[in-house]
Amino acid sequence: MELPPLKVNEKMPILKKTRMSTGIMDLDIILEGGYQNPGNIMILGPNGTEKGVMGYQFISNTNKTNEHAIILTTDTKPKDMLEKIESFGMKLGENVSFIDCYSATLGGREIPESDEKITVVSGPGALNDISLAMNEIVRKNRGKKIRIIFDSLSTLVLYNPKESIIKFLQVVGGRLKSADATVLYIVEEGVHEKQVIGLLEHTMDEIYIISENAGKFEMRVPQVSIPIPIKLVPSGINLL
C-alpha cells in the first residue's frame, strides 16, 4: 500500500541550523531556531529573576541533547544555583561544568578545592584564571556544541577595569565562538554607566532587553520591531 505524501505546513518558519534553542519554544519559533550559534548573547534587564531563568532554560536544554554546558557563577555557589534551577522543575544532565568565581570570596573560609565538575577560581577579578578554566573545559569537550552562561557578567565588570573586561570578552568570546559555543551574558540594568553598556554591546552578536512597566515585563528581541510580553511562571519564562 502506497503511503500518502507528507504534508508540509508552509506557514511554519524554518528552524535554522545556525541557531541554538533558547529552551523557550515560542521564542525559538520567533527566532527561527533560537539564539545565534555560535554567538555571544547579552540578556540585559532590571534586577530580578527573569534574566536568570532565561539562562536556566537555555542550559537545561542540554539535558535533551548531546551538548556540554558551562555555568560561570559570580554571585552564588554552584549548589545554590542548582537548587534555583530545580525550583523551576528543570534538571541538568551529567554534561555540565561549573566555574565558581564566588565561593573563594566568602571571607574567613578556606577556598574549596576544584573537582571534576566544579573549577574554583579566586574570585571575579581573576580573568586570566577564568579564561584558562574555560579553555580547559572546552578542550575536554571538543567536537560538541557548547552552551555557556555568565551569571552574571555585571559582577565581572564591577571587579575589573573596563579595558580589561572588553579585552577579555573580545579574546574569550572569539575563542568560544571558534569552539561552536553560544554564550549568554547576564547583565544588570542600572548598575553600569551607559558608556560601559555600549562597550559591552559592541562585543555581542545579539542583545535581548527585558523591561518592566507596572509589574509587567516585556522583551525586545533581534529582528522584531515591537516588544514581546513575557511572564515568569512556575516552569520558567513564557511568552504572552
C-alpha positions as CSV (number, residue, x, y, z in Angstrom):
1,M,0.0,0.0,0.0
2,E,1.4,3.4,-1.0
3,L,1.6,5.9,1.7
4,P,0.2,9.4,1.1
5,P,2.8,12.2,0.6
6,L,3.8,14.1,3.7
7,K,2.2,17.5,4.1
8,V,4.4,20.5,4.9
9,N,3.0,23.4,6.9
10,E,4.3,26.2,4.8
11,K,3.2,28.8,7.4
12,M,5.8,27.4,10.0
13,P,9.1,29.2,10.0
14,I,12.3,27.4,9.0
15,L,14.4,26.5,12.1
16,K,17.9,27.4,11.0
17,K,20.9,25.3,11.8
18,T,22.8,28.4,12.7
19,R,20.6,28.8,15.8
20,M,20.6,27.1,19.2
21,S,17.4,26.5,21.1
22,T,16.6,29.0,23.8
23,G,14.7,26.4,25.8
24,I,11.6,28.5,25.3
25,M,9.6,27.0,22.4
26,D,7.6,30.1,21.3
27,L,10.8,32.2,21.4
28,D,12.6,29.6,19.2
29,I,9.8,29.9,16.6
30,I,10.2,33.7,16.5
31,L,13.9,33.5,16.2
32,E,13.7,30.7,13.6
33,G,15.5,28.3,15.9
34,G,16.9,30.2,18.9
35,Y,20.0,32.2,19.7
36,Q,22.7,32.6,17.2
37,N,25.1,29.7,17.2
38,P,28.0,30.2,17.6
39,G,27.4,33.6,19.2
40,N,27.8,35.9,22.2
41,I,24.4,36.9,23.5
42,M,23.6,39.7,26.1
43,I,20.5,39.4,28.3
44,L,20.0,42.9,29.8
45,G,17.3,43.8,32.3
46,P,16.4,45.1,35.7
47,N,17.3,43.3,38.9
48,G,15.1,40.2,39.3
49,T,14.9,36.5,38.3
50,E,13.7,36.9,34.7
51,K,17.1,37.2,33.2
52,G,18.5,34.3,35.2
53,V,15.6,32.0,34.4
54,M,16.2,32.5,30.7
55,G,19.7,31.3,31.4
56,Y,18.4,28.3,33.3
57,Q,16.1,27.3,30.4
58,F,18.9,27.7,27.9
59,I,21.3,25.5,30.0
60,S,18.7,22.9,31.0
61,N,18.0,22.2,27.3
62,T,21.5,20.5,27.3
63,N,19.8,17.6,29.2
64,K,18.0,16.7,26.0
65,T,20.9,16.9,23.6
66,N,24.5,15.7,23.1
67,E,26.0,19.0,24.1
68,H,28.0,20.4,27.0
69,A,27.0,23.2,29.3
70,I,29.3,25.6,31.3
71,I,27.9,27.8,34.1
72,L,30.1,30.6,35.4
73,T,28.8,31.7,38.8
74,T,29.8,35.0,40.3
75,D,27.1,35.7,42.9
76,T,26.2,32.3,44.2
77,K,27.6,28.8,44.9
78,P,27.1,26.1,42.3
79,K,25.0,24.1,44.8
80,D,22.7,27.1,45.3
81,M,22.5,27.6,41.6
82,L,21.4,24.0,41.1
83,E,18.7,24.5,43.7
84,K,17.4,27.6,41.9
85,I,17.2,25.7,38.6
86,E,15.5,22.7,40.1
87,S,12.9,25.0,41.8
88,F,11.5,25.6,38.3
89,G,11.3,21.9,37.6
90,M,14.3,21.9,35.4
91,K,17.1,19.4,35.6
92,L,20.7,19.4,34.3
93,G,22.2,16.3,32.8
94,E,25.7,14.9,33.6
95,N,27.4,17.0,30.8
96,V,27.6,20.2,32.9
97,S,30.6,22.1,34.3
98,F,30.8,25.0,36.7
99,I,33.4,27.7,37.0
100,D,32.9,29.0,40.6
101,C,34.0,32.6,41.0
102,Y,32.1,33.1,44.2
103,S,32.9,30.6,46.9
104,A,36.5,31.8,47.4
105,T,35.2,35.3,48.1
106,L,33.4,34.2,51.3
107,G,35.5,35.9,54.0
108,G,37.3,33.8,56.5
109,R,36.7,30.5,54.8
110,E,39.1,28.1,53.1
111,I,39.0,28.1,49.3
112,P,37.2,24.9,48.3
113,E,39.0,22.5,46.0
114,S,38.1,22.0,42.4
115,D,36.7,18.7,41.3
116,E,35.6,17.0,38.1
117,K,32.6,19.3,37.6
118,I,33.5,22.4,39.5
119,T,36.5,24.6,38.9
120,V,37.1,27.1,41.6
121,V,38.9,30.4,40.9
122,S,40.0,33.0,43.4
123,G,37.2,35.5,42.5
124,P,35.6,37.5,39.8
125,G,38.7,39.6,39.4
126,A,40.8,36.6,38.2
127,L,40.0,37.0,34.5
128,N,43.1,35.0,33.4
129,D,42.2,32.1,35.6
130,I,38.6,32.2,34.3
131,S,39.9,32.2,30.7
132,L,42.2,29.2,31.4
133,A,39.4,27.2,33.1
134,M,37.0,27.9,30.2
135,N,39.7,26.8,27.7
136,E,40.3,23.6,29.6
137,I,36.6,22.6,29.7
138,V,36.1,23.4,26.1
139,R,39.2,21.3,25.2
140,K,37.8,18.3,27.0
141,N,34.6,18.6,25.1
142,R,36.0,19.3,21.7
143,G,33.6,18.3,18.9
144,K,30.4,19.1,21.0
145,K,28.2,22.1,20.8
146,I,28.6,24.1,24.0
147,R,26.1,26.3,25.9
148,I,27.5,28.8,28.4
149,I,26.0,31.3,30.8
150,F,27.8,34.0,32.7
151,D,25.7,34.7,35.7
152,S,26.5,37.4,35.9
153,L,28.7,39.4,33.6
154,S,27.9,42.5,35.7
155,T,29.9,41.2,38.6
156,L,32.9,40.7,36.4
157,V,32.5,44.3,35.2
158,L,32.3,45.7,38.7
159,Y,35.5,43.8,39.8
160,N,37.7,44.7,36.8
161,P,38.8,47.8,34.8
162,K,36.5,48.2,31.8
163,E,39.5,48.0,29.4
164,S,40.4,44.5,30.9
165,I,36.8,43.4,30.6
166,I,36.5,44.4,26.9
167,K,39.8,42.7,26.1
168,F,38.6,39.6,28.0
169,L,35.3,39.5,26.1
170,Q,37.0,40.0,22.7
171,V,39.5,37.3,23.3
172,V,37.4,34.7,25.2
173,G,34.3,35.4,23.2
174,G,36.2,34.8,19.9
175,R,37.7,31.6,21.2
176,L,34.3,30.3,22.4
177,K,32.7,31.1,19.0
178,S,35.5,29.2,17.3
179,A,34.6,26.2,19.6
180,D,31.0,26.3,18.3
181,A,29.7,27.8,21.6
182,T,26.7,30.0,22.3
183,V,27.3,32.2,25.3
184,L,24.6,34.1,27.4
185,Y,25.9,37.0,29.4
186,I,23.5,38.2,32.1
187,V,23.8,42.0,32.6
188,E,22.0,44.0,35.3
189,E,20.4,47.2,34.1
190,G,21.0,50.3,36.1
191,V,24.3,49.1,37.6
192,H,26.7,50.3,34.9
193,E,27.2,53.6,33.1
194,K,25.8,53.9,29.6
195,Q,29.3,54.1,28.2
196,V,30.1,50.7,29.7
197,I,26.9,49.2,28.4
198,G,27.7,50.5,25.0
199,L,31.1,48.9,25.1
200,L,29.7,45.6,26.2
201,E,27.1,45.7,23.5
202,H,29.8,46.2,20.9
203,T,31.3,42.8,21.8
204,M,27.9,41.0,21.4
205,D,26.3,39.3,18.4
206,E,22.7,39.6,19.7
207,I,21.1,41.7,22.5
208,Y,17.9,40.9,24.4
209,I,16.5,43.6,26.6
210,I,13.9,43.0,29.3
211,S,12.0,45.9,30.7
212,E,9.3,46.3,33.4
213,N,6.3,48.5,33.5
214,A,3.8,48.4,36.4
215,G,4.9,44.9,37.3
216,K,4.6,43.6,33.8
217,F,7.6,42.5,31.8
218,E,8.3,42.6,28.1
219,M,11.3,41.8,26.0
220,R,12.9,43.2,22.9
221,V,14.5,40.6,20.6
222,P,16.5,40.9,17.4
223,Q,14.6,41.4,14.2
224,V,11.3,42.0,16.0
225,S,10.1,45.6,15.9
226,I,7.8,45.6,18.9
227,P,8.4,44.3,22.5
228,I,7.1,40.9,23.3
229,P,5.2,40.5,26.7
230,I,6.7,37.8,28.9
231,K,5.7,36.3,32.2
232,L,7.5,34.3,34.9
233,V,5.6,31.1,35.7
234,P,6.5,28.2,37.9
235,S,8.1,26.4,34.9
236,G,10.1,29.4,33.6
237,I,9.6,32.2,31.2
238,N,6.5,32.2,28.9
239,L,5.7,34.5,26.0
240,L,2.2,36.0,26.1
